Amino acid sequence: MSPSQDSAGTRSCRKCRKCRKCRSIKPLLVVGALGLAVAAVVKELRRPQGERTGHGFVAGVVPYDFRVPTLDRIKEGLWDPEGPVLQPHLFGVGWSVNLGRLVAEAKSLVDRSAP
């Protein structure tokens, strides 16, 4: 989309008139997430069939897990007060927030600030 000047002299796009939306980072995030998911699938498919685990890391950093979540894994992934705040997703690519840890940290802050 090529920018143009509107009557107020601000830059806007001819198609949507919302430059902020066009310059948004959201499309880049979507493309990045899809790229990581495709990379994870390709990594799994390149392994011999007997060695495929359905979980691992893309580029050694971003976790992925394509196994069907079990109740134990769901509980451990979403509510683990002793675990890190960011846990690998239960299904997919990336991280999830460990709500148990957030609650534990909030309780700790409240206890410290109480007289």
C-alpha positions as CSV (number, residue, x, y, z in Angstrom):
1,M,0.0,0.0,0.0
2,S,1.4,3.3,-1.0
3,P,1.1,6.2,1.5
4,S,-0.6,9.4,0.6
5,Q,-1.3,12.7,2.3
6,D,-4.8,13.4,3.6
7,S,-6.4,16.8,4.0
8,A,-4.7,17.3,7.5
9,G,-1.3,16.5,6.0
10,T,-0.9,13.3,7.8
11,R,0.3,10.1,6.1
12,S,-2.3,7.5,5.5
13,C,-2.8,4.5,3.3
14,R,-5.0,4.8,0.2
15,K,-6.7,1.5,0.9
16,C,-7.6,1.6,4.6
17,R,-6.8,5.1,5.7
18,K,-5.3,3.7,9.0
19,C,-1.6,3.9,8.8
20,R,-1.2,2.5,12.3
21,K,-3.0,-0.6,11.3
22,C,-0.9,-1.1,8.2
23,R,2.3,-0.6,10.2
24,S,1.1,-3.0,12.9
25,I,3.5,-5.6,14.1
26,K,0.7,-8.2,14.3
27,P,1.1,-9.5,10.7
28,L,4.8,-10.0,11.4
29,L,4.0,-12.0,14.6
30,V,1.6,-14.2,12.7
31,V,4.1,-14.9,10.0
32,G,6.7,-15.6,12.6
33,A,4.5,-18.0,14.5
34,L,3.5,-19.8,11.4
35,G,7.1,-20.0,10.3
36,L,8.1,-21.6,13.7
37,A,5.2,-24.1,13.5
38,V,6.2,-25.1,9.9
39,A,9.8,-25.4,11.0
40,A,8.8,-27.7,14.0
41,V,6.7,-29.9,11.7
42,V,9.5,-30.2,9.2
43,K,12.0,-31.0,11.9
44,E,9.8,-33.8,13.1
45,L,9.1,-35.2,9.6
46,R,12.9,-35.2,8.8
47,R,13.5,-37.7,11.7
48,P,13.0,-41.4,11.0
49,Q,9.5,-42.5,12.0
50,G,10.7,-44.5,15.0
51,E,12.6,-41.5,16.4
52,R,9.8,-38.9,16.2
53,T,8.7,-37.6,19.6
54,G,6.3,-34.8,18.7
55,H,8.1,-32.4,21.0
56,G,11.4,-30.5,21.1
57,F,12.8,-27.1,20.3
58,V,13.0,-25.1,17.1
59,A,16.4,-23.4,16.6
60,G,17.3,-24.7,20.0
61,V,15.2,-22.0,21.7
62,V,11.5,-22.1,21.0
63,P,9.7,-25.1,22.4
64,Y,7.1,-27.1,20.5
65,D,4.8,-30.0,21.5
66,F,2.4,-31.7,19.1
67,R,1.4,-34.5,21.5
68,V,-2.2,-34.7,22.7
69,P,-2.3,-33.0,26.1
70,T,-3.2,-35.3,29.1
71,L,-4.9,-34.1,32.2
72,D,-1.6,-34.4,34.2
73,R,0.3,-32.4,31.6
74,I,-2.4,-29.7,31.6
75,K,-2.3,-29.4,35.4
76,E,1.5,-29.4,35.4
77,G,1.7,-26.8,32.6
78,L,-0.9,-24.4,33.8
79,W,-0.7,-24.8,37.6
80,D,2.8,-25.4,38.9
81,P,3.5,-23.0,41.8
82,E,7.1,-24.1,41.9
83,G,7.8,-24.0,38.2
84,P,8.9,-21.1,36.0
85,V,6.4,-18.4,34.9
86,L,6.7,-19.3,31.3
87,Q,6.2,-23.0,30.4
88,P,6.3,-24.6,27.0
89,H,2.9,-24.7,25.4
90,L,0.8,-27.8,26.1
91,F,0.1,-28.0,22.4
92,G,1.7,-26.0,19.6
93,V,4.8,-23.7,19.4
94,G,5.9,-21.3,22.1
95,W,5.2,-20.7,25.7
96,S,2.2,-20.6,28.1
97,V,1.8,-18.6,31.3
98,N,2.0,-20.8,34.5
99,L,-0.9,-19.4,36.5
100,G,0.1,-21.3,39.6
101,R,3.4,-19.5,39.7
102,L,1.7,-16.1,39.2
103,V,-0.7,-16.7,42.1
104,A,2.2,-17.9,44.3
105,E,4.2,-14.7,43.4
106,A,1.2,-12.5,44.1
107,K,0.6,-14.2,47.5
108,S,4.3,-13.7,48.3
109,L,4.1,-10.0,47.5
110,V,0.9,-9.5,49.6
111,D,2.5,-11.4,52.5
112,R,5.6,-9.2,52.3
113,S,3.7,-6.0,52.2
114,A,1.3,-6.9,55.1
115,P,2.3,-5.3,58.4
